[in-house]
Amino acid sequence: MFVLGVESTAHTFSLGLVKEGRIVGQVGRTYVPPHGAGIHPREAAEHHSRVAPLLLRQLLDTYGVRLSDIGVVAYAAGPGLGPALRIGAVLARALAIKLGVPIVPVHHGVAHIEVARFATSTCDPLVLLISGGHTVIAGFSEGRYRVFGETLDVAIGNAIDMFAREVGLGFPGVPAVEKCAEGAGGVVPFPMPIVGQDLSYAGLTTYALKLVKEGAPLPVVCKSLVEAAYYMLAEVTERAIAFTKKRHLVVAGGVARSRRLRDVLFHIGRDYGIDVRIVPDEYAGDNGAMIALTGYYAYRSGVYTTPERSFVRQRWRLDAVDVPWFYDLCRNVTDK
């Protein structure tokens, strides 16, 4: 049985296929906003509506699958940009109705975690989920992913993207800012606002822009910004490790591609004697495969609905989602 996954939470529209718990493949296209502008929800939705039928045909042709082979349709129901989410939901509902198959609403953040657990063969890790829309430290307990620290305002990826946009470094911002930082000889002190186990990144962007306006060299500001942002993550992650006593740290989400952040986290791993595992690059950003995979797990656990009862939730907390399939992955992993 094939599960089709539809991802459309933000700038990427992607479709993925899973068969019997194994990822078959995925296709996708990303809406790129005009230079100097952020993601406009309506324009992202228009992009998604244009590319959706083309990508569906490309997916089926590339992997030799017929539409009638699809037994379940999963879609990202939230959190995300409302107009973009609705495009994916409409496609998922239409396909489920046409094929007469169940539909599975998937939490985007849970999907990031599940594909990371799957790809790194990890059962019960502490998870650092970091992307343009997520900054969460989570671990599984009593049926759900529980939060052991999160952003109080914007996510780490969004904060760095905003800075990059304002100083003309382009999109996506994280690799552009890290590239710029390579030319810096040192760093300047930055505020590191941490409240208990929670983080505030909006002020870092404001402070970095203030330094640029005052004439500070851009490479120095870039390096200072990313170092402060990543060491804030490191501090709360260290405390979460000590509290949960998990033996593995899995890093998920688009910012997991950062080589500098990986260096910081691997250093934590050595200090605390835990295994740090990073989601592969092809599953780090938003992708349809992670939605299909999580949809497969959910369907096998009886979590699905009908097109008429499906929904979209722009705001949807990670720790509000039941995860009854959590231990299913543990049967075939090397979490030791």
Phi and psi in degrees as GROMACS dihedral restraints (atoms count N, CA, C in turn):
[ dihedral_restraints ]
;  ai    aj    ak    al  type     phi  dphi    fc
    3     4     5     6     1   -94.3    20    10
    4     5     6     7     1   140.6    20    10
    6     7     8     9     1  -112.9    20    10
    7     8     9    10     1   126.8    20    10
    9    10    11    12     1   -95.7    20    10
   10    11    12    13     1   130.4    20    10
   12    13    14    15     1  -112.7    20    10
   13    14    15    16     1   135.1    20    10
   15    16    17    18     1  -117.7    20    10
   16    17    18    19     1   118.5    20    10
   18    19    20    21     1  -113.7    20    10
   19    20    21    22     1   124.7    20    10
   21    22    23    24     1  -153.3    20    10
   22    23    24    25     1    33.9    20    10
   24    25    26    27     1   -72.8    20    10
   25    26    27    28     1   -28.3    20    10
   27    28    29    30     1  -144.1    20    10
   28    29    30    31     1  -115.9    20    10
   30    31    32    33     1   -87.0    20    10
   31    32    33    34     1   -12.0    20    10
   33    34    35    36     1  -107.9    20    10
   34    35    36    37     1   132.7    20    10
   36    37    38    39     1  -109.4    20    10
   37    38    39    40     1   123.1    20    10
   39    40    41    42     1  -142.6    20    10
   40    41    42    43     1   146.2    20    10
   42    43    44    45     1  -122.9    20    10
   43    44    45    46     1   138.3    20    10
   45    46    47    48     1  -133.6    20    10
   46    47    48    49     1   157.8    20    10
   48    49    50    51     1  -124.9    20    10
   49    50    51    52     1   136.2    20    10
   51    52    53    54     1  -128.7    20    10
   52    53    54    55     1   138.1    20    10
   54    55    56    57     1  -126.9    20    10
   55    56    57    58     1   118.2    20    10
   57    58    59    60     1    50.4    20    10
   58    59    60    61     1    44.8    20    10
   60    61    62    63     1    82.4    20    10
   61    62    63    64     1     6.9    20    10
   63    64    65    66     1  -118.6    20    10
   64    65    66    67     1   137.5    20    10
   66    67    68    69     1   -74.4    20    10
   67    68    69    70     1   123.8    20    10
   69    70    71    72     1   -85.3    20    10
   70    71    72    73     1   -46.1    20    10
   72    73    74    75     1   168.0    20    10
   73    74    75    76     1  -178.8    20    10
   75    76    77    78     1  -157.0    20    10
   76    77    78    79     1   159.7    20    10
   78    79    80    81     1  -137.3    20    10
   79    80    81    82     1   158.3    20    10
   81    82    83    84     1  -172.2    20    10
   82    83    84    85     1   162.1    20    10
   84    85    86    87     1  -139.4    20    10
   85    86    87    88     1   149.7    20    10
   87    88    89    90     1  -117.0    20    10
   88    89    90    91     1   132.5    20    10
   90    91    92    93     1   -74.9    20    10
   91    92    93    94     1   124.1    20    10
   93    94    95    96     1  -108.1    20    10
   94    95    96    97     1   116.4    20    10
   96    97    98    99     1   -68.8    20    10
   97    98    99   100     1   161.3    20    10
   99   100   101   102     1   -56.7    20    10
  100   101   102   103     1   151.7    20    10
  102   103   104   105     1   -56.3    20    10
  103   104   105   106     1   129.3    20    10
  105   106   107   108     1    86.8    20    10
  106   107   108   109     1     1.0    20    10
  108   109   110   111     1  -118.3    20    10
  109   110   111   112     1   155.0    20    10
  111   112   113   114     1   -90.3    20    10
  112   113   114   115     1  -174.8    20    10
  114   115   116   117     1   -71.3    20    10
  115   116   117   118     1   123.6    20    10
  117   118   119   120     1   -94.8    20    10
  118   119   120   121     1   119.1    20    10
  120   121   122   123     1   -54.9    20    10
  121   122   123   124     1   -42.3    20    10
  123   124   125   126     1   -68.1    20    10
  124   125   126   127     1   -40.9    20    10
  126   127   128   129     1   -67.7    20    10
  127   128   129   130     1   -36.8    20    10
  129   130   131   132     1   -62.7    20    10
  130   131   132   133     1   -41.0    20    10
  132   133   134   135     1   -64.9    20    10
  133   134   135   136     1   -40.5    20    10
  135   136   137   138     1   -63.3    20    10
  136   137   138   139     1   -40.3    20    10
  138   139   140   141     1   -59.6    20    10
  139   140   141   142     1   -46.8    20    10
  141   142   143   144     1   -62.8    20    10
  142   143   144   145     1   -40.4    20    10
  144   145   146   147     1   -66.5    20    10
  145   146   147   148     1   -29.9    20    10
  147   148   149   150     1   -73.3    20    10
  148   149   150   151     1   -42.4    20    10
  150   151   152   153     1   -88.1    20    10
  151   152   153   154     1   -17.0    20    10
  153   154   155   156     1   -55.9    20    10
  154   155   156   157     1   -52.4    20    10
  156   157   158   159     1   -65.8    20    10
  157   158   159   160     1   -33.1    20    10
  159   160   161   162     1   -66.4    20    10
  160   161   162   163     1   -42.5    20    10
  162   163   164   165     1   -70.8    20    10
  163   164   165   166     1   -34.1    20    10
  165   166   167   168     1   -62.1    20    10
  166   167   168   169     1   -46.0    20    10
  168   169   170   171     1   -64.1    20    10
  169   170   171   172     1   -40.9    20    10
  171   172   173   174     1   -62.4    20    10
  172   173   174   175     1   -42.9    20    10
  174   175   176   177     1   -60.9    20    10
  175   176   177   178     1   -49.3    20    10
  177   178   179   180     1   -64.4    20    10
  178   179   180   181     1   -42.2    20    10
  180   181   182   183     1   -67.7    20    10
  181   182   183   184     1   -42.7    20    10
  183   184   185   186     1   -62.2    20    10
  184   185   186   187     1   -39.7    20    10
  186   187   188   189     1  -106.8    20    10
  187   188   189   190     1    11.3    20    10
  189   190   191   192     1    60.8    20    10
  190   191   192   193     1    40.8    20    10
  192   193   194   195     1  -113.7    20    10
  193   194   195   196     1   137.8    20    10
  195   196   197   198     1   -90.2    20    10
  196   197   198   199     1   151.9    20    10
  198   199   200   201     1   -57.9    20    10
  199   200   201   202     1   -35.7    20    10
  201   202   203   204     1   -69.7    20    10
  202   203   204   205     1   -12.5    20    10
  204   205   206   207     1   -77.2    20    10
  205   206   207   208     1   -15.7    20    10
  207   208   209   210     1   -78.4    20    10
  208   209   210   211     1   123.6    20    10
  210   211   212   213     1  -103.3    20    10
  211   212   213   214     1   -16.8    20    10
  213   214   215   216     1  -147.0    20    10
  214   215   216   217     1   141.3    20    10
  216   217   218   219     1  -115.4    20    10
  217   218   219   220     1   124.0    20    10
  219   220   221   222     1  -113.6    20    10
  220   221   222   223     1   148.0    20    10
  222   223   224   225     1  -145.0    20    10
  223   224   225   226     1   153.1    20    10
  225   226   227   228     1   -75.3    20    10
  226   227   228   229     1   109.9    20    10
  228   229   230   231     1   -90.5    20    10
  229   230   231   232     1    -8.5    20    10
  231   232   233   234     1   150.5    20    10
  232   233   234   235     1   175.1    20    10
  234   235   236   237     1   -74.1    20    10
  235   236   237   238     1   165.6    20    10
  237   238   239   240     1   165.3    20    10
  238   239   240   241     1  -165.6    20    10
  240   241   242   243     1   -80.9    20    10
  241   242   243   244     1   124.3    20    10
  243   244   245   246     1   -51.4    20    10
  244   245   246   247     1   -54.1    20    10
  246   247   248   249     1   -61.3    20    10
  247   248   249   250     1   -38.5    20    10
  249   250   251   252     1   -68.9    20    10
  250   251   252   253     1   -42.4    20    10
  252   253   254   255     1   -58.5    20    10
  253   254   255   256     1   -40.6    20    10
  255   256   257   258     1   -66.4    20    10
  256   257   258   259     1   -31.4    20    10
  258   259   260   261     1   -63.1    20    10
  259   260   261   262     1   -47.0    20    10
  261   262   263   264     1   -63.4    20    10
  262   263   264   265     1   -39.8    20    10
  264   265   266   267     1   -65.4    20    10
  265   266   267   268     1   -40.0    20    10
  267   268   269   270     1   -63.4    20    10
  268   269   270   271     1   -44.6    20    10
  270   271   272   273     1   -61.8    20    10
  271   272   273   274     1   -45.1    20    10
  273   274   275   276     1   -61.9    20    10
  274   275   276   277     1   -43.4    20    10
  276   277   278   279     1   -64.3    20    10
  277   278   279   280     1   -43.7    20    10
  279   280   281   282     1   -60.9    20    10
  280   281   282   283     1   -43.2    20    10
  282   283   284   285     1   -67.5    20    10
  283   284   285   286     1   -41.4    20    10
  285   286   287   288     1   -63.1    20    10
  286   287   288   289     1   -39.1    20    10
  288   289   290   291     1   -67.8    20    10
  289   290   291   292     1   -46.1    20    10
  291   292   293   294     1   -61.0    20    10
  292   293   294   295     1   -41.4    20    10
  294   295   296   297     1   -89.7    20    10
  295   296   297   298     1   -14.7    20    10
  297   298   299   300     1    67.6    20    10
  298   299   300   301     1    40.8    20    10
  300   301   302   303     1  -120.6    20    10
  301   302   303   304     1   163.5    20    10
  303   304   305   306     1   -66.9    20    10
  304   305   306   307     1   158.5    20    10
  306   307   308   309     1  -124.6    20    10
  307   308   309   310     1   140.0    20    10
  309   310   311   312     1  -121.5    20    10
  310   311   312   313     1   113.3    20    10
  312   313   314   315     1   -75.4    20    10
  313   314   315   316     1   127.0    20    10
  315   316   317   318     1  -116.9    20    10
  316   317   318   319     1   136.0    20    10
  318   319   320   321     1   -77.1    20    10
  319   320   321   322     1   124.8    20    10
  321   322   323   324     1   -57.7    20    10
  322   323   324   325     1   -44.1    20    10
  324   325   326   327     1   -67.4    20    10
  325   326   327   328     1   -41.0    20    10
  327   328   329   330     1   -59.5    20    10
  328   329   330   331     1   -39.8    20    10
  330   331   332   333     1   -63.3    20    10
  331   332   333   334     1   -40.3    20    10
  333   334   335   336     1   -57.6    20    10
  334   335   336   337     1   -44.3    20    10
  336   337   338   339     1   -66.5    20    10
  337   338   339   340     1   -44.3    20    10
  339   340   341   342     1   -65.7    20    10
  340   341   342   343     1   -40.0    20    10
  342   343   344   345     1   -69.5    20    10
  343   344   345   346     1   -30.3    20    10
  345   346   347   348     1   -70.2    20    10
  346   347   348   349     1   -42.7    20    10
  348   349   350   351     1   -60.5    20    10
  349   350   351   352     1   -44.2    20    10
  351   352   353   354     1   -62.7    20    10
  352   353   354   355     1   -50.1    20    10
  354   355   356   357     1   -71.1    20    10
  355   356   357   358     1   -24.3    20    10
  357   358   359   360     1  -102.6    20    10
  358   359   360   361     1     3.9    20    10
  360   361   362   363     1    52.0    20    10
  361   362   363   364     1    56.1    20    10
  363   364   365   366     1  -123.8    20    10
  364   365   366   367     1   136.8    20    10
  366   367   368   369     1   -89.7    20    10
  367   368   369   370     1   -65.7    20    10
  369   370   371   372     1  -128.2    20    10
  370   371   372   373     1    70.2    20    10
  372   373   374   375     1   -93.5    20    10
  373   374   375   376     1   166.9    20    10
  375   376   377   378     1   -78.5    20    10
  376   377   378   379     1   137.4    20    10
  378   379   380   381     1  -117.1    20    10
  379   380   381   382     1   131.3    20    10
  381   382   383   384     1  -106.8    20    10
  382   383   384   385     1   107.4    20    10
  384   385   386   387     1  -103.1    20    10
  385   386   387   388     1   111.4    20    10
  387   388   389   390     1  -135.2    20    10
  388   389   390   391     1   125.3    20    10
  390   391   392   393     1  -159.7    20    10
  391   392   393   394     1  -167.4    20    10
  393   394   395   396     1   -64.7    20    10
  394   395   396   397     1   -28.7    20    10
  396   397   398   399     1  -115.9    20    10
  397   398   399   400     1    -3.9    20    10
  399   400   401   402     1  -131.5    20    10
  400   401   402   403     1   137.1    20    10
  402   403   404   405     1  -143.1    20    10
  403   404   405   406     1    98.0    20    10
  405   406   407   408     1  -143.3    20    10
  406   407   408   409     1   138.5    20    10
  408   409   410   411     1  -109.3    20    10
  409   410   411   412     1   121.2    20    10
  411   412   413   414     1  -137.9    20    10
  412   413   414   415     1   157.3    20    10
  414   415   416   417     1  -150.0    20    10
  415   416   417   418     1   151.0    20    10
  417   418   419   420     1   -80.3    20    10
  418   419   420   421     1   134.0    20    10
  420   421   422   423     1  -159.8    20    10
  421   422   423   424     1   129.9    20    10
  423   424   425   426     1    52.0    20    10
  424   425   426   427     1    49.7    20    10
  426   427   428   429     1    90.9    20    10
  427   428   429   430     1    -7.3    20    10
  429   430   431   432     1  -143.1    20    10
  430   431   432   433     1   164.5    20    10
  432   433   434   435     1   -81.2    20    10
  433   434   435   436     1   117.1    20    10
  435   436   437   438     1   -94.8    20    10
  436   437   438   439     1   144.0    20    10
  438   439   440   441     1   -93.2    20    10
  439   440   441   442     1   126.7    20    10
  441   442   443   444     1  -112.8    20    10
  442   443   444   445     1    20.3    20    10
  444   445   446   447     1   152.1    20    10
  445   446   447   448     1   142.1    20    10
  447   448   449   450     1  -161.1    20    10
  448   449   450   451     1   168.8    20    10
  450   451   452   453     1   -73.2    20    10
  451   452   453   454     1   145.4    20    10
  453   454   455   456     1   -92.1    20    10
  454   455   456   457     1   -12.6    20    10
  456   457   458   459     1  -138.4    20    10
  457   458   459   460     1  -100.5    20    10
  459   460   461   462     1   -94.1    20    10
  460   461   462   463     1   156.3    20    10
  462   463   464   465     1   -74.9    20    10
  463   464   465   466     1   161.6    20    10
  465   466   467   468     1   -61.4    20    10
  466   467   468   469     1   -42.8    20    10
  468   469   470   471     1   -64.0    20    10
  469   470   471   472     1   -40.7    20    10
  471   472   473   474     1   -64.6    20    10
  472   473   474   475     1   -41.5    20    10
  474   475   476   477     1   -61.2    20    10
  475   476   477   478     1   -45.2    20    10
  477   478   479   480     1   -71.3    20    10
  478   479   480   481     1   -37.2    20    10
  480   481   482   483     1   -60.1    20    10
  481   482   483   484     1   -42.4    20    10
  483   484   485   486     1   -62.1    20    10
  484   485   486   487     1   -43.3    20    10
  486   487   488   489     1   -62.8    20    10
  487   488   489   490     1   -46.9    20    10
  489   490   491   492     1   -58.9    20    10
  490   491   492   493     1   -40.7    20    10
  492   493   494   495     1   -64.1    20    10
  493   494   495   496     1   -43.7    20    10
  495   496   497   498     1   -68.2    20    10
  496   497   498   499     1   -30.4    20    10
  498   499   500   501     1   -99.2    20    10
  499   500   501   502     1     5.8    20    10
  501   502   503   504     1    82.0    20    10
  502   503   504   505     1    23.3    20    10
  504   505   506   507     1   -89.0    20    10
  505   506   507   508     1    -7.3    20    10
  507   508   509   510     1    90.4    20    10
  508   509   510   511     1  -171.7    20    10
  510   511   512   513     1  -131.6    20    10
  511   512   513   514     1   137.9    20    10
  513   514   515   516     1   -73.5    20    10
  514   515   516   517     1   149.7    20    10
  516   517   518   519     1   -79.2    20    10
  517   518   519   520     1   -34.6    20    10
  519   520   521   522     1   -60.8    20    10
  520   521   522   523     1   -53.1    20    10
  522   523   524   525     1   -64.3    20    10
  523   524   525   526     1   -32.3    20    10
  525   526   527   528     1   -67.3    20    10
  526   527   528   529     1   -42.4    20    10
  528   529   530   531     1   -68.8    20    10
  529   530   531   532     1   -40.2    20    10
  531   532   533   534     1   -65.1    20    10
  532   533   534   535     1   -36.8    20    10
  534   535   536   537     1   -64.4    20    10
  535   536   537   538     1   -44.3    20    10
  537   538   539   540     1   -60.8    20    10
  538   539   540   541     1   -37.2    20    10
  540   541   542   543     1   -65.7    20    10
  541   542   543   544     1   -19.7    20    10
  543   544   545   546     1   -64.0    20    10
  544   545   546   547     1   -21.7    20    10
  546   547   548   549     1   -89.1    20    10
  547   548   549   550     1     5.6    20    10
  549   550   551   552     1   -89.6    20    10
  550   551   552   553     1   141.7    20    10
  552   553   554   555     1   -88.5    20    10
  553   554   555   556     1   -17.4    20    10
  555   556   557   558     1  -166.0    20    10
  556   557   558   559     1  -168.5    20    10
  558   559   560   561     1  -130.0    20    10
  559   560   561   562     1   162.8    20    10
  561   562   563   564     1  -114.4    20    10
  562   563   564   565     1   153.4    20    10
  564   565   566   567     1   -61.7    20    10
  565   566   567   568     1   140.5    20    10
  567   568   569   570     1  -125.8    20    10
  568   569   570   571     1   149.0    20    10
  570   571   572   573     1   -66.8    20    10
  571   572   573   574     1   148.2    20    10
  573   574   575   576     1  -130.5    20    10
  574   575   576   577     1    78.0    20    10
  576   577   578   579     1   -71.2    20    10
  577   578   579   580     1   105.7    20    10
  579   580   581   582     1  -124.4    20    10
  580   581   582   583     1   127.7    20    10
  582   583   584   585     1  -116.0    20    10
  583   584   585   586     1   100.2    20    10
  585   586   587   588     1    64.1    20    10
  586   587   588   589     1  -114.4    20    10
  588   589   590   591     1  -104.0    20    10
  589   590   591   592     1     7.2    20    10
  591   592   593   594     1  -106.6    20    10
  592   593   594   595     1   158.1    20    10
  594   595   596   597     1  -123.4    20    10
  595   596   597   598     1   151.0    20    10
  597   598   599   600     1  -128.1    20    10
  598   599   600   601     1   115.8    20    10
  600   601   602   603     1  -103.6    20    10
  601   602   603   604     1   -16.3    20    10
  603   604   605   606     1   -60.3    20    10
  604   605   606   607     1   -39.7    20    10
  606   607   608   609     1   -65.8    20    10
  607   608   609   610     1   -29.7    20    10
  609   610   611   612     1   -64.1    20    10
  610   611   612   613     1   -43.0    20    10
  612   613   614   615     1   -61.6    20    10
  613   614   615   616     1   -45.6    20    10
  615   616   617   618     1   -60.4    20    10
  616   617   618   619     1   -44.0    20    10
  618   619   620   621     1   -67.0    20    10
  619   620   621   622     1   -40.4    20    10
  621   622   623   624     1   -63.2    20    10
  622   623   624   625     1   -42.9    20    10
  624   625   626   627     1   -65.4    20    10
  625   626   627   628     1   -35.4    20    10
  627   628   629   630     1   -62.4    20    10
  628   629   630   631     1   -43.6    20    10
  630   631   632   633     1   -63.3    20    10
  631   632   633   634     1   -40.5    20    10
  633   634   635   636     1   -62.6    20    10
  634   635   636   637     1   -43.4    20    10
  636   637   638   639     1   -65.0    20    10
  637   638   639   640     1   -28.0    20    10
  639   640   641   642     1   -83.8    20    10
  640   641   642   643     1    -1.2    20    10
  642   643   644   645     1   100.0    20    10
  643   644   645   646     1     7.6    20    10
  645   646   647   648     1   -65.9    20    10
  646   647   648   649     1   142.6    20    10
  648   649   650   651     1   -57.9    20    10
  649   650   651   652     1   133.5    20    10
  651   652   653   654     1   -59.7    20    10
  652   653   654   655     1   -43.8    20    10
  654   655   656   657     1   -59.1    20    10
  655   656   657   658     1   -37.4    20    10
  657   658   659   660     1   -66.1    20    10
  658   659   660   661     1   -42.0    20    10
  660   661   662   663     1   -65.5    20    10
  661   662   663   664     1   -41.9    20    10
  663   664   665   666     1   -60.0    20    10
  664   665   666   667     1   -47.0    20    10
  666   667   668   669     1   -64.8    20    10
  667   668   669   670     1   -41.4    20    10
  669   670   671   672     1   -64.5    20    10
  670   671   672   673     1   -39.6    20    10
  672   673   674   675     1   -63.7    20    10
  673   674   675   676     1   -50.6    20    10
  675   676   677   678     1   -68.7    20    10
  676   677   678   679     1   -35.8    20    10
  678   679   680   681     1   -65.2    20    10
  679   680   681   682     1   -43.6    20    10
  681   682   683   684     1   -63.8    20    10
  682   683   684   685     1   -45.0    20    10
  684   685   686   687     1   -61.9    20    10
  685   686   687   688     1   -42.9    20    10
  687   688   689   690     1   -75.2    20    10
  688   689   690   691     1   -34.8    20    10
  690   691   692   693     1   -74.6    20    10
  691   692   693   694     1   -25.2    20    10
  693   694   695   696     1   -62.2    20    10
  694   695   696   697     1   -46.1    20    10
  696   697   698   699     1   -58.6    20    10
  697   698   699   700     1   -43.1    20    10
  699   700   701   702     1   -61.4    20    10
  700   701   702   703     1   -41.3    20    10
  702   703   704   705     1   -63.6    20    10
  703   704   705   706     1   -48.2    20    10
  705   706   707   708     1   -73.4    20    10
  706   707   708   709     1   -29.0    20    10
  708   709   710   711     1   -67.1    20    10
  709   710   711   712     1   -41.2    20    10
  711   712   713   714     1   -58.8    20    10
  712   713   714   715     1   -43.6    20    10
  714   715   716   717     1   -67.2    20    10
  715   716   717   718     1   -38.0    20    10
  717   718   719   720     1   -65.1    20    10
  718   719   720   721     1   -37.3    20    10
  720   721   722   723     1   -61.9    20    10
  721   722   723   724     1   -46.2    20    10
  723   724   725   726     1   -64.2    20    10
  724   725   726   727     1   -36.0    20    10
  726   727   728   729     1   -75.8    20    10
  727   728   729   730     1   -45.9    20    10
  729   730   731   732     1   -84.1    20    10
  730   731   732   733     1   -23.9    20    10
  732   733   734   735     1    59.8    20    10
  733   734   735   736     1    28.4    20    10
  735   736   737   738     1   -68.6    20    10
  736   737   738   739     1   150.5    20    10
  738   739   740   741     1   -97.3    20    10
  739   740   741   742     1    -7.9    20    10
  741   742   743   744     1  -134.8    20    10
  742   743   744   745     1   143.8    20    10
  744   745   746   747     1  -117.6    20    10
  745   746   747   748     1   119.8    20    10
  747   748   749   750     1  -106.9    20    10
  748   749   750   751     1   132.3    20    10
  750   751   752   753     1  -108.7    20    10
  751   752   753   754     1   123.5    20    10
  753   754   755   756     1  -126.8    20    10
  754   755   756   757     1   160.9    20    10
  756   757   758   759     1    98.5    20    10
  757   758   759   760     1   165.5    20    10
  759   760   761   762     1   -59.4    20    10
  760   761   762   763     1   -35.9    20    10
  762   763   764   765     1   -72.0    20    10
  763   764   765   766     1   -11.5    20    10
  765   766   767   768     1   -61.8    20    10
  766   767   768   769     1   -16.8    20    10
  768   769   770   771     1   -72.3    20    10
  769   770   771   772     1   -14.3    20    10
  771   772   773   774     1   -64.0    20    10
  772   773   774   775     1   119.4    20    10
  774   775   776   777     1   -68.9    20    10
  775   776   777   778     1   -35.8    20    10
  777   778   779   780     1   -66.9    20    10
  778   779   780   781     1   -42.7    20    10
  780   781   782   783     1   -64.4    20    10
  781   782   783   784     1   -37.8    20    10
  783   784   785   786     1   -59.4    20    10
  784   785   786   787     1   -41.5    20    10
  786   787   788   789     1   -58.4    20    10
  787   788   789   790     1   -44.5    20    10
  789   790   791   792     1   -62.4    20    10
  790   791   792   793     1   -45.2    20    10
  792   793   794   795     1   -71.2    20    10
  793   794   795   796     1   -37.2    20    10
  795   796   797   798     1   -64.6    20    10
  796   797   798   799     1   -32.6    20    10
  798   799   800   801     1   -64.0    20    10
  799   800   801   802     1   -41.8    20    10
  801   802   803   804     1   -61.0    20    10
  802   803   804   805     1   -42.8    20    10
  804   805   806   807     1   -57.8    20    10
  805   806   807   808     1   -43.5    20    10
  807   808   809   810     1   -65.0    20    10
  808   809   810   811     1   -40.6    20    10
  810   811   812   813     1   -65.2    20    10
  811   812   813   814     1   -37.9    20    10
  813   814   815   816     1  -102.0    20    10
  814   815   816   817     1    -1.2    20    10
  816   817   818   819     1    67.1    20    10
  817   818   819   820     1    35.2    20    10
  819   820   821   822     1  -117.3    20    10
  820   821   822   823     1   158.9    20    10
  822   823   824   825     1   -90.6    20    10
  823   824   825   826     1   122.1    20    10
  825   826   827   828     1  -100.8    20    10
  826   827   828   829     1   123.5    20    10
  828   829   830   831     1  -123.8    20    10
  829   830   831   832     1   130.2    20    10
  831   832   833   834     1  -107.9    20    10
  832   833   834   835     1   134.7    20    10
  834   835   836   837     1   -59.3    20    10
  835   836   837   838     1   137.7    20    10
  837   838   839   840     1   -58.4    20    10
  838   839   840   841     1   149.7    20    10
  840   841   842   843     1   -55.0    20    10
  841   842   843   844     1   -37.3    20    10
  843   844   845   846     1   -68.8    20    10
  844   845   846   847     1   -16.2    20    10
  846   847   848   849     1  -114.3    20    10
  847   848   849   850     1    10.8    20    10
  849   850   851   852     1   -78.6    20    10
  850   851   852   853     1   -49.7    20    10
  852   853   854   855     1   -76.0    20    10
  853   854   855   856     1   179.7    20    10
  855   856   857   858     1   -63.2    20    10
  856   857   858   859     1   131.1    20    10
  858   859   860   861     1  -154.2    20    10
  859   860   861   862     1   150.4    20    10
  861   862   863   864     1   -70.0    20    10
  862   863   864   865     1   -25.6    20    10
  864   865   866   867     1   -62.5    20    10
  865   866   867   868     1   -38.7    20    10
  867   868   869   870     1   -69.0    20    10
  868   869   870   871     1   -31.6    20    10
  870   871   872   873     1   -71.5    20    10
  871   872   873   874     1   -42.6    20    10
  873   874   875   876     1   -63.3    20    10
  874   875   876   877     1   -42.7    20    10
  876   877   878   879     1   -63.9    20    10
  877   878   879   880     1   -46.6    20    10
  879   880   881   882     1   -67.3    20    10
  880   881   882   883     1   -36.1    20    10
  882   883   884   885     1   -61.4    20    10
  883   884   885   886     1   -38.3    20    10
  885   886   887   888     1   -62.5    20    10
  886   887   888   889     1   -47.8    20    10
  888   889   890   891     1   -59.7    20    10
  889   890   891   892     1   -45.5    20    10
  891   892   893   894     1   -63.6    20    10
  892   893   894   895     1   -45.2    20    10
  894   895   896   897     1   -61.1    20    10
  895   896   897   898     1   -43.4    20    10
  897   898   899   900     1   -62.5    20    10
  898   899   900   901     1   -24.9    20    10
  900   901   902   903     1   -95.3    20    10
  901   902   903   904     1     6.7    20    10
  903   904   905   906     1    83.9    20    10
  904   905   906   907     1    15.2    20    10
  906   907   908   909     1  -100.5    20    10
  907   908   909   910     1    95.6    20    10
  909   910   911   912     1  -161.2    20    10
  910   911   912   913     1   173.5    20    10
  912   913   914   915     1  -148.9    20    10
  913   914   915   916     1  -166.3    20    10
  915   916   917   918     1  -107.2    20    10
  916   917   918   919     1   159.6    20    10
  918   919   920   921     1   -55.5    20    10
  919   920   921   922     1   -35.2    20    10
  921   922   923   924     1   -67.6    20    10
  922   923   924   925     1   -25.8    20    10
  924   925   926   927     1  -104.3    20    10
  925   926   927   928     1     4.8    20    10
  927   928   929   930     1   -73.0    20    10
  928   929   930   931     1   165.5    20    10
  930   931   932   933     1  -152.2    20    10
  931   932   933   934     1   168.5    20    10
  933   934   935   936     1  -129.3    20    10
  934   935   936   937     1   133.4    20    10
  936   937   938   939     1  -127.7    20    10
  937   938   939   940     1   107.8    20    10
  939   940   941   942     1   -61.6    20    10
  940   941   942   943     1   -39.3    20    10
  942   943   944   945     1  -115.3    20    10
  943   944   945   946     1   122.6    20    10
  945   946   947   948     1  -155.2    20    10
  946   947   948   949     1   108.2    20    10
  948   949   950   951     1   -71.7    20    10
  949   950   951   952     1   144.6    20    10
  951   952   953   954     1   -59.4    20    10
  952   953   954   955     1   -42.0    20    10
  954   955   956   957     1   -82.8    20    10
  955   956   957   958     1    11.2    20    10
  957   958   959   960     1   -99.6    20    10
  958   959   960   961     1     2.2    20    10
  960   961   962   963     1  -107.8    20    10
  961   962   963   964     1   123.0    20    10
  963   964   965   966     1   -71.0    20    10
  964   965   966   967     1   139.7    20    10
  966   967   968   969     1  -127.8    20    10
  967   968   969   970     1    72.3    20    10
  969   970   971   972     1   -70.5    20    10
  970   971   972   973     1   -12.7    20    10
  972   973   974   975     1   -93.7    20    10
  973   974   975   976     1     5.2    20    10
  975   976   977   978     1   -50.2    20    10
  976   977   978   979     1   -49.6    20    10
  978   979   980   981     1   -80.5    20    10
  979   980   981   982     1    -6.6    20    10
  981   982   983   984     1   -58.6    20    10
  982   983   984   985     1   -38.3    20    10
  984   985   986   987     1   -68.8    20    10
  985   986   987   988     1   -21.5    20    10
  987   988   989   990     1   -72.8    20    10
  988   989   990   991     1   -13.7    20    10
  990   991   992   993     1   -68.9    20    10
  991   992   993   994     1   -27.9    20    10
  993   994   995   996     1  -124.9    20    10
  994   995   996   997     1    31.2    20    10
  996   997   998   999     1  -114.8    20    10
  997   998   999  1000     1   170.4    20    10
  999  1000  1001  1002     1  -114.2    20    10
 1000  1001  1002  1003     1    50.3    20    10
 1002  1003  1004  1005     1   -82.9    20    10
 1003  1004  1005  1006     1    78.7    20    10
